[in-house]
Amino acid sequence: MHHLFTPILADGALRFAFEKATIEGKITIGTLLVVSIFSWTTIITKARQLGIARKMAKKFYASYRQSRDPLDIANRKEEYPGAPGYEVYATGVDELAYQLKNNPVDVRSVVKSHSSALPSAAQEMDTDIFSRGAPTKISASSFASVKGALEREVSAQALALEKGMIVLSTAVAGGPFIGLLGTVWGVMETFSGIAKAQAASLTAMAPGVAGALIATVTGLFVAIPSMFAYNYMVTTIRAITQELDGFASELATQMEHRYVDNRPLADEIRDALTPLLRDISARNGGETDPMLRE
């Protein structure tokens, strides 16, 4: 049975239909072949990209969650190329480092100034608490820039993952219709030729109809692999994107807990005004301002 159908499909039907196709049908088939080349190029490229992304992301997330310090990976100078989560992490760390350098809040000096009036035991406890944290932090307004950078990078990575998918969706939606156009055109040419020859027989119609149908067959050959690849890749991209959103929220939360000064606004204003009030007090002959007594 295999030896019976192989020559019919490979050397018989398809070859016969292509030879009997009209010029318009052959142009349609050529167009579909070009679409197929772009489609398979996208399939291979995206499959490789998504495979690397999933593999490297797994390693990156495992390494990140080994430490409670969000800057630990950056301090170890580890890199995970191809992992979308690492790109988001690197962007967030760069922005946090910039804010820590240019808009720092020295928490240790603030703690010492506020604990100077406390008993020695309380001072030691307070200092020990902050020694386990970061002595330099950033304000909530500076942290808004870090969150903005994380959100922008998440969007950029999502767009990078979806890049090229339009080729597959076009092949899925347009392939059968392009083939159908070639088929309809070929059938139209066949019936037109039969009408002119005035010979309405199956022998006269069969070659033209066969040549017209090969365009639809080619369109399906283009669309079917693209459809399966598109559905699989869209599902994979959606999973990676959702995981990326969750990681960005996790990273922002850990950065906020460790590197953001979340004191009440009144304390921040008082700390900012303290040097000015002391200067005014010194100029007034050493009289202490009521705010400083508090």
C-alpha positions as CSV (number, residue, x, y, z in Angstrom):
1,M,0.0,0.0,0.0
2,H,2.8,2.4,0.9
3,H,4.5,1.8,-2.5
4,L,1.2,2.5,-4.2
5,F,0.5,5.9,-2.6
6,T,4.0,7.3,-2.5
7,P,4.4,7.9,-6.3
8,I,0.9,9.2,-6.5
9,L,1.5,11.9,-3.9
10,A,5.2,12.7,-4.6
11,D,5.6,12.2,-8.3
12,G,2.0,11.9,-9.5
13,A,-0.7,14.1,-8.2
14,L,1.3,17.1,-6.9
15,R,3.6,17.2,-9.9
16,F,0.7,16.8,-12.3
17,A,-1.4,19.5,-10.6
18,F,1.6,22.0,-10.5
19,E,2.2,21.5,-14.2
20,K,-1.4,22.1,-15.0
21,A,-1.7,25.2,-12.8
22,T,-2.2,28.5,-14.5
23,I,0.3,31.4,-14.3
24,E,-1.8,33.0,-11.6
25,G,-1.9,29.8,-9.6
26,K,1.9,29.4,-9.8
27,I,2.3,33.0,-8.7
28,T,0.1,32.2,-5.7
29,I,2.1,29.1,-4.9
30,G,5.3,31.1,-5.1
31,T,3.8,33.7,-2.7
32,L,2.9,31.0,-0.3
33,L,6.3,29.5,-0.4
34,V,7.8,32.9,0.5
35,V,5.3,33.1,3.5
36,S,6.3,29.6,4.5
37,I,10.0,30.6,4.5
38,F,9.3,33.5,6.8
39,S,7.1,31.4,9.0
40,W,9.6,28.6,9.5
41,T,12.3,31.1,10.1
42,T,10.2,32.7,12.9
43,I,9.3,29.3,14.3
44,I,12.9,28.2,14.6
45,T,14.1,31.6,15.9
46,K,11.3,31.9,18.5
47,A,11.6,28.3,19.6
48,R,15.3,28.9,20.3
49,Q,14.6,32.2,22.1
50,L,11.9,30.8,24.3
51,G,13.9,27.7,25.1
52,I,16.9,29.8,26.3
53,A,14.5,32.1,28.2
54,R,12.9,29.3,30.1
55,K,16.2,27.6,30.9
56,M,18.0,30.7,32.0
57,A,15.0,32.1,33.9
58,K,14.8,28.9,35.9
59,K,18.5,29.2,36.9
60,F,18.1,32.9,37.7
61,Y,15.0,32.6,39.9
62,A,16.6,29.7,41.8
63,S,19.8,31.8,42.4
64,Y,17.8,34.9,43.3
65,R,15.7,33.2,46.0
66,Q,18.8,31.8,47.8
67,S,19.4,35.2,49.4
68,R,17.1,37.7,51.1
69,D,19.2,40.6,49.9
70,P,17.9,41.8,46.4
71,L,21.4,43.0,45.5
72,D,23.2,39.8,46.3
73,I,23.3,38.6,42.6
74,A,24.7,41.9,41.5
75,N,27.3,41.9,44.3
76,R,28.4,38.4,43.1
77,K,28.5,39.7,39.5
78,E,26.4,36.8,38.2
79,E,24.9,37.1,34.8
80,Y,22.0,35.2,33.1
81,P,21.9,36.2,29.5
82,G,18.6,35.4,27.8
83,A,16.6,35.4,31.0
84,P,13.9,38.1,30.9
85,G,13.8,38.1,34.7
86,Y,17.5,38.9,34.9
87,E,17.1,41.9,32.5
88,V,14.3,43.3,34.7
89,Y,16.5,42.6,37.8
90,A,19.6,44.4,36.2
91,T,17.5,47.4,35.3
92,G,16.0,47.7,38.8
93,V,19.4,47.3,40.4
94,D,21.0,50.0,38.2
95,E,18.2,52.4,39.0
96,L,18.5,51.6,42.7
97,A,22.2,52.0,42.7
98,Y,21.8,55.4,41.0
99,Q,19.3,56.6,43.6
100,L,21.5,55.3,46.5
101,K,24.4,57.2,45.0
102,N,22.7,60.5,44.1
103,N,19.7,60.7,46.6
104,P,20.8,58.8,49.7
105,V,19.3,58.8,53.1
106,D,21.8,58.1,55.9
107,V,19.6,56.0,58.3
108,R,22.4,55.3,60.8
109,S,22.9,59.0,61.5
110,V,19.2,59.5,61.9
111,V,18.9,56.6,64.3
112,K,21.8,58.0,66.4
113,S,20.3,61.4,66.6
114,H,16.9,60.1,67.7
115,S,18.3,57.5,70.1
116,S,20.7,59.9,71.9
117,A,18.2,60.6,74.6
118,L,17.3,56.9,75.2
119,P,19.0,54.7,77.9
120,S,22.1,52.9,76.8
121,A,20.4,49.5,76.5
122,A,17.8,50.9,74.1
123,Q,20.5,52.6,72.1
124,E,22.5,49.4,71.7
125,M,19.3,47.5,70.6
126,D,18.4,50.2,68.1
127,T,21.8,50.3,66.6
128,D,22.0,46.5,66.4
129,I,18.7,46.4,64.5
130,F,19.9,48.9,61.9
131,S,23.3,47.4,61.6
132,R,21.7,44.3,60.1
133,G,20.0,46.4,57.5
134,A,21.3,48.9,55.0
135,P,22.8,52.0,56.6
136,T,22.1,54.1,53.4
137,K,18.6,54.0,52.0
138,I,16.4,56.1,49.6
139,S,13.2,58.0,50.0
140,A,9.8,56.8,48.9
141,S,9.8,59.4,46.1
142,S,13.2,58.0,44.8
143,F,11.8,54.5,45.0
144,A,9.0,55.5,42.6
145,S,11.7,55.9,39.9
146,V,12.9,52.4,40.7
147,K,9.4,51.0,40.3
148,G,8.9,52.9,37.1
149,A,12.1,51.4,35.7
150,L,11.0,47.9,36.6
151,E,7.6,48.4,34.9
152,R,9.2,49.8,31.8
153,E,11.6,46.8,31.5
154,V,8.8,44.3,32.1
155,S,6.9,45.9,29.2
156,A,10.1,45.9,27.0
157,Q,10.7,42.2,27.7
158,A,7.1,41.3,27.0
159,L,7.4,43.1,23.6
160,A,10.7,41.3,22.9
161,L,9.1,37.9,23.5
162,E,6.1,38.7,21.3
163,K,8.3,40.1,18.5
164,G,7.8,38.2,15.2
165,M,4.6,36.5,16.3
166,I,2.7,38.6,13.8
167,V,4.4,36.5,11.0
168,L,2.9,33.3,12.4
169,S,-0.5,34.8,12.9
170,T,-0.5,36.2,9.4
171,A,0.5,32.7,8.0
172,V,-2.3,31.1,10.0
173,A,-5.0,33.6,9.0
174,G,-3.8,34.5,5.5
175,G,-2.3,31.2,4.1
176,P,-5.6,29.4,3.5
177,F,-7.2,32.5,2.0
178,I,-4.2,33.1,-0.4
179,G,-4.5,29.5,-1.4
180,L,-8.2,29.8,-1.9
181,L,-7.7,32.9,-4.0
182,G,-5.4,30.9,-6.3
183,T,-7.9,28.0,-6.4
184,V,-10.9,30.2,-7.3
185,W,-8.8,32.0,-9.9
186,G,-7.7,28.7,-11.4
187,V,-11.2,27.2,-11.5
188,M,-12.4,30.4,-13.1
189,E,-9.8,30.1,-15.8
190,T,-10.7,26.4,-16.3
191,F,-14.4,27.0,-16.8
192,S,-13.6,30.0,-19.0
193,G,-11.4,27.8,-21.2
194,I,-14.1,25.0,-21.3
195,A,-16.7,27.5,-22.4
196,K,-14.5,28.8,-25.2
197,A,-13.7,25.3,-26.4
198,Q,-17.3,24.2,-26.0
199,A,-16.1,20.8,-24.6
200,A,-17.7,20.2,-21.2
201,S,-16.1,16.8,-20.4
202,L,-14.4,15.5,-17.3
203,T,-11.2,15.0,-19.2
204,A,-11.2,18.6,-20.2
205,M,-12.0,19.9,-16.7
206,A,-9.8,17.7,-14.5
207,P,-6.4,19.1,-15.4
208,G,-7.5,22.7,-14.7
209,V,-9.3,21.9,-11.5
210,A,-6.3,19.9,-10.2
211,G,-4.0,22.7,-11.1
212,A,-6.3,25.1,-9.2
213,L,-6.6,22.9,-6.1
214,I,-2.9,22.7,-5.5
215,A,-2.9,26.4,-4.4
216,T,-5.3,25.5,-1.6
217,V,-3.2,22.5,-0.6
218,T,-0.1,24.7,-0.5
219,G,-1.9,27.3,1.7
220,L,-2.9,24.6,4.2
221,F,0.7,23.3,4.3
222,V,1.8,26.8,5.3
223,A,-1.0,27.5,7.8
224,I,-1.1,24.2,9.7
225,P,2.4,24.2,11.1
226,S,2.2,27.9,11.8
227,M,-1.1,27.3,13.8
228,F,0.4,24.7,16.1
229,A,3.6,26.7,16.6
230,Y,1.6,29.9,17.2
231,N,-0.6,28.3,19.9
232,Y,2.3,26.7,21.7
233,M,4.4,29.9,21.6
234,V,1.6,32.2,22.7
235,T,0.9,30.0,25.7
236,T,4.6,29.9,26.6
237,I,5.0,33.7,26.2
238,R,1.9,34.2,28.4
239,A,3.4,32.0,31.1
240,I,6.8,33.8,31.0
241,T,5.1,37.2,31.1
242,Q,3.0,36.3,34.1
243,E,6.0,35.0,35.9
244,L,7.9,38.2,35.0
245,D,5.1,40.3,36.5
246,G,5.2,38.3,39.7
247,F,9.0,38.6,40.0
248,A,8.9,42.4,39.4
249,S,6.5,42.8,42.3
250,E,8.6,40.5,44.5
251,L,11.8,42.4,43.6
252,A,10.1,45.8,44.3
253,T,8.8,44.6,47.6
254,Q,12.2,43.3,48.8
255,M,13.9,46.5,47.6
256,E,11.4,48.6,49.5
257,H,11.8,46.6,52.7
258,R,15.6,46.8,52.7
259,Y,16.5,50.0,50.9
260,V,13.6,52.4,51.3
261,D,13.2,54.9,54.2
262,N,9.6,54.4,55.2
263,R,9.6,56.7,58.2
264,P,6.5,59.0,58.7
265,L,6.6,62.2,56.7
266,A,6.7,64.3,59.9
267,D,10.0,62.6,60.9
268,E,11.5,63.2,57.5
269,I,10.6,66.9,57.7
270,R,11.9,67.3,61.2
271,D,15.2,65.6,60.2
272,A,15.5,67.9,57.3
273,L,14.8,71.0,59.3
274,T,17.0,70.1,62.3
275,P,20.3,71.6,61.0
276,L,18.5,74.8,60.0
277,L,16.8,75.1,63.4
278,R,20.1,74.5,65.3
279,D,21.7,77.2,63.2
280,I,18.9,79.6,64.1
281,S,19.2,78.7,67.7
282,A,22.9,79.3,67.7
283,R,22.4,82.8,66.2
284,N,19.8,83.5,68.9
285,G,22.3,83.0,71.7
286,G,21.9,79.3,72.3
287,E,18.1,79.3,73.1
288,T,16.8,75.8,72.2
289,D,13.8,75.7,69.8
290,P,10.8,73.7,71.1
291,M,10.9,71.4,68.1
292,L,14.5,70.4,69.0
293,R,13.5,69.6,72.6
294,E,10.9,67.0,71.2
